[in-house]
């Protein structure tokens, strides 16, 4: 096996570290929003936790952090298992995005888009 040039390894690690920071910031915003709603103290008020925007932010932040972590550590250690996991996670995300886009196009009558009203 040939070794990967160090410049490429460090570039991938820096980019994935930025994704880790993005994931942590999204996670922090979700936790902050959830605590502002007093959802932790009054858990009985939370009726549908799956559709709660703060909870969605927490989940997306965790997933982004994990993907960034596998890419960064896999590139630094030249670990093929972590790099394969990173590639598979990115492929799954790409397929999910494509399928949501196709479903939104096919069922465009059922999807309602909100208009943004800009005050001029």
N, C-alpha and C positions, 0 to 999 in steps of 0.2 A: 504494500500500500504506500502511496505517496503521501507525504505530509502536506497539510494545508498551509499556505503561506500565512505568516503571523499577522500581516496587515488585514487580511480578510477575516481572520478569527477575531481580532480586536474590533473591526468594524461591525461585525455581527453582534458582538457582545455589547457594544455601545448602543446600537439600535434596540436590542432586546432589553437593555437596562432602561432605556427611555419608555419602552412599553410596560416594564414593571412599574415605573413611577406613575405612568398613566393609569394603570390598573389600581395601584394603591390610592391614587387621588380619587378615582371613581368610587372605590370602596369607602373611603373616608366621607365623601359627600353623601353616600347612601346611608351610612351609619349616623351621620349628623342629622339628616332629614328624618330618619326613623326615630331618633331620640327627641327631636323637636316635636314630633306628633304625640309624644308620651305613649308610644306603642309598647315600650318595655314595661312601664309601670301599670298601664291599663291594657293588658293583653286581651281582655274580653271585648274591647272596642274594635279590634282588628277583625273584620269580618272575612275579607278575602285577601289573604296574605300573598297569594301568587300574583295577583294583578296590582299589588301595591308598588308604585314607582320607586320608592326608597328600597324596597326589597329587591327589585329588579336591578337597581344600581349596585347593590351589594353583590349579587350573583355575577353580574357582568364584570365587576371589578376583580372578583376572585378568579374568574376564568381568564381574564386578561393577564393577571399576575402570574398564574400558573403557566400559561403559554409562553410568556416572556422568560420565566425562570428556566423552563426546559430548553428554550433556544439558547439562552446565555450560557448556562452550565454545560450544555451539550457542545457548544462551540469552543468553550475554554478547555474542557477536558478531552475534546475530540471523541466524545462518547457517541457511538453510532446508535445506541438504543434511545438515548434522549433526543438525538437529532431526528431519528425516525418517528418518535412520538410527536415531536414538534411539527414535522411535515404532515403527519396524519391529522393532527388537530387543525392545522391550517387548511387542509383539504376538506375536512368535515365542515368547517366554517364557510368555506367557499361554496360548497354544495348546498348548505342551508340557505345562504344568501341568494343563490341562483334559484332555488326552488321557491323561496318566498317571493322573489321578483316575478317568476313565471305564474305562480298562483294569483298574485295581485293583478297581473295582466289579464289572465283568463277570467277571473271573477271580479272584473273592475266595476261591475254594477253593484256588487255587494260591499265593496270597499268605499268608505266615504272619506274623502280628503277634506280637511278643514282649510278654509281660505284664510290667508293671512291678510288682515286689514291694516294697511299702513297709513297712518295719518300724515298727510302732506301739508 
